[in-house]
């Protein structure tokens, strides 16, 4: 999966985007549409496009199943997106901590960004990290604080005291 960026965004934004991790989280029930305002679609007045998203995952599942003689559900395909995304977030954490001679298991995973908390437990488990810190303003911590932080902090790790 790749980033769909804000424009056009993932399929669920209803702006002719392509499948992304946000869509996978929607299909898996990790995003609950009723809690989102009607700001989607070309006129930015619609709810999230869950049926369109499910249809795109069905098309992908059909293609995968045909090519590989499998019988994957759309939920299994969506979960594959999430697993790949999680590993893509684990890799730089591993590279930086281990590259500096540190064990990621001795750190606290600090979460930031729009979907950080949705992926935090799986990332921590993959890295053997036992503690996760989610600041109440973690949604906005992706911008200025990250730009000013040392690189080891910018990739989610804080050394335990």
C-alpha positions in Angstrom: 0.0 0.0 0.0 1.1 3.6 -0.7 0.0 6.8 0.8 -3.0 8.3 -1.0 -2.2 11.7 0.4 -5.0 14.1 1.3 -5.9 14.7 -2.4 -7.4 12.7 -3.9 -7.1 10.6 -0.7 -8.1 7.0 -0.3 -11.1 5.5 -2.0 -13.3 6.1 1.1 -12.8 9.9 0.6 -14.9 9.6 -2.6 -12.5 11.6 -4.8 -11.4 8.9 -7.2 -8.4 7.9 -5.0 -6.8 4.5 -4.8 -6.9 1.9 -2.1 -4.8 2.8 1.0 -4.4 1.8 4.6 -7.2 4.2 5.6 -9.5 2.1 3.4 -8.2 -1.1 5.0 -8.9 0.3 8.5 -12.4 1.3 7.4 -13.2 -2.2 6.0 -11.8 -3.8 9.1 -14.1 -1.7 11.4 -11.2 0.3 12.9 -12.8 3.5 11.5 -16.4 4.1 12.4 -18.1 6.2 9.8 -20.8 7.7 12.0 -18.1 9.6 13.9 -16.9 11.4 10.9 -18.5 14.6 9.5 -20.0 14.7 6.0 -16.9 16.3 4.3 -16.1 13.7 1.7 -16.9 13.3 -2.0 -16.3 15.7 -4.8 -18.5 18.4 -3.2 -17.2 17.6 0.3 -20.7 17.0 1.6 -20.9 13.2 1.9 -20.1 10.6 4.5 -17.2 8.2 4.1 -17.7 6.0 1.0 -17.7 2.5 2.6 -19.5 0.7 -0.1 -17.2 2.0 -2.8 -14.2 1.0 -0.6 -15.6 -2.5 -0.1 -16.2 -2.8 -3.9 -12.5 -1.8 -4.6 -11.3 -4.4 -2.1 -13.6 -7.0 -3.7 -12.1 -6.3 -7.1 -8.6 -6.6 -5.7 -9.5 -9.9 -3.8 -11.0 -11.3 -7.0 -7.8 -10.5 -8.9 -5.6 -12.0 -6.2 -7.8 -15.1 -5.9 -7.8 -15.7 -9.7 -4.1 -15.2 -10.1 -3.1 -17.3 -7.0 -5.9 -19.9 -6.8 -6.8 -18.6 -3.4 -10.1 -17.6 -1.7 -9.2 -14.5 0.3 -12.0 -12.3 1.7 -11.9 -8.6 1.4 -11.1 -8.5 5.1 -8.1 -10.7 4.6 -6.8 -8.5 1.8 -7.4 -5.4 3.9 -5.6 -6.9 6.9 -2.7 -7.6 4.5 -2.5 -3.8 3.9 -2.4 -3.2 7.6 0.3 -5.8 8.2 2.5 -4.3 5.4 1.9 -0.8 6.7 2.9 -1.8 10.2 6.1 -3.4 9.0 6.9 -0.3 7.0 6.6 1.7 10.3 8.7 -0.9 12.3 11.6 -0.9 9.8 12.9 2.6 10.4 12.5 2.2 14.2 14.5 -1.0 14.1 17.1 0.5 11.8 17.8 3.5 13.9 17.7 1.9 17.3 19.7 -1.2 16.4 21.9 0.9 14.1 22.8 2.9 17.2 23.5 -0.2 19.3 20.2 0.1 21.2 17.5 -2.5 21.7 14.0 -1.2 20.7 12.5 -3.4 23.5 14.1 -1.0 26.1 12.2 2.0 24.7 8.7 3.4 24.9 6.8 3.7 21.6 5.5 7.3 21.3 2.5 7.6 19.0 1.7 10.6 16.8 -0.2 11.3 13.6 -3.7 10.7 12.5 -3.7 6.9 12.6 -0.8 6.3 15.0 -2.9 4.9 17.8 -4.6 2.5 15.4 -1.3 0.9 14.6 0.6 1.3 17.9 -0.2 -2.0 19.6 0.8 -4.1 16.6 4.0 -2.0 16.0 5.0 -2.3 19.7 4.3 -6.1 19.6 6.4 -6.5 16.5 9.3 -4.6 18.1 9.0 -6.2 21.5 8.2 -2.9 23.1 6.1 -3.1 26.3 5.0 0.5 26.8 3.2 2.9 24.5 2.7 6.6 25.1 -0.2 8.4 23.3 -0.2 12.1 24.1 -3.6 13.8 24.1 -2.3 16.0 21.3 -0.7 13.2 19.3 -2.8 14.1 16.2 -0.9 17.3 15.8 2.5 16.0 16.9 3.4 15.0 13.4 4.4 18.6 12.4 6.4 21.0 14.4 7.6 18.9 17.3 8.7 16.2 15.0 10.7 18.5 12.8 12.6 19.8 15.9 13.2 16.4 17.5 16.3 14.3 17.2 15.9 11.6 14.6 15.6 8.8 17.1 12.6 10.6 18.7 11.1 11.3 15.3 10.7 7.6 14.6 8.6 6.9 17.6 11.2 5.8 20.3 11.9 7.3 23.6 14.6 5.8 25.8 13.3 4.5 29.2 14.7 6.3 32.2 
